[in-house]
Amino acid sequence: MSNSIPKILVTRKMPDVVNKKLMSNFTVSLNESDKLFTEVELQRALKEADGILCSVTERFTKKILNTTDRKTKIIANFGVGLDHIDLKSAKSKSIVVTNTPGVLTDATADLAIYLILAATRKAYLSEKKLRDGEWTGFSAVEDLGVSLKGKTLGIIGMGRIGKATARRANMALGMKVVYFNRSYIGSIDFPARPAQSIGHVMRESDIVSIHLPGDKGNHGLINEEQISLMKDSAFFINTSRGEVVDQKALIEALSTRRIAGGGLDVFENEPNIPQSLIDLDNVTLLPHIGSATKEVRDEMGLLAVENLISYFGDKDCPSRVV
């Protein structure tokens, strides 16, 4: 590497502890306004910065990465998912790409459990009734939820977060676990049964929880056919990526009560949410906050910076993907 201090461009506003570590190691261009970058601004960034610390909101497409006179050698992603970066193009151009796995596992699993509880106990419907002044007092028969003990949780994608969610559901809530993963996952420390296919999980489960990476091979993987296999008493939870689900088919299933309800933290075309989904009272909606705790966001940013420091220090990056 050059002896000059590398310039790092940060595309979104970051926690103070992250900024301090960046500025103590690099020449840094911060985005204190937190305004989204345009395509033109991303192309300019690739020409001006030695490294970029980005988030899921910046799409590094083949077109963007083909920018002429590119200076950037590394893209350090603030997050685990990398579906917003064309990894094939990055590899062909010898651009290193890193992410931040592990540090957000527990926070996202906690949120998945929250959505499971919220969906099965009709939390949004009940809160809305109270806030709208429609609650008239105790009832032994109205707005009853579903108990989780003994119910089956189906996990699609048994990676770090899928395992952490399943472990919580089994050990804390007394749920049975069935799962599908496209590769062998090795031993696990709680009772869980592998299924032969996604369809088997969809058919057997009382709650289906999605934990798939957002790569192109998974886009639309949970489609109308898969959703149609669910029990009409089942609930659908997604804390992974909105693109892995056919959102139109899911809205249809929820609105017609083909399935009982759901909990979503991710959506197609974020932050644009269809009104037809917002209007439903049998689904809890959250604005992609799976990793949104102060501790986790600090750790994510610090790991992204550590990847940059390692790269420009000619060391192995802690979490290199490309």
Buried (B, 14 or more C-beta within 10 A) or exposed (E): EEEEEBBBBBBBBBBEBBBEBBEEBBBBBBBEEEEEBEEEBBBBBBEBBBBBBBBBBBBBEEEBBBBEEBBBBBBBBBBBBBBBBBBEBBEEBEBBBBBBBBBBBBBBBBBBBBBBBBBBBBBBBBEEBEEEEEBEEEEEEEEEBBEBEEBBBBBBBBBBBBBBBBBBBBEEBEBBBBBBBEEEBEEBEEEBEBBEEBBBBBBBBBBBBBBBBBBEEBBBBBBEEBBBBBBEEBBBBBBBBBBBBBBBBBBBBBBEEBBBBBBBBBBBEBEEBBEEBEEBEBBBBBEBBBBBBEEBBBBBBBBBBBBBBBBBEEEEBBBBBB
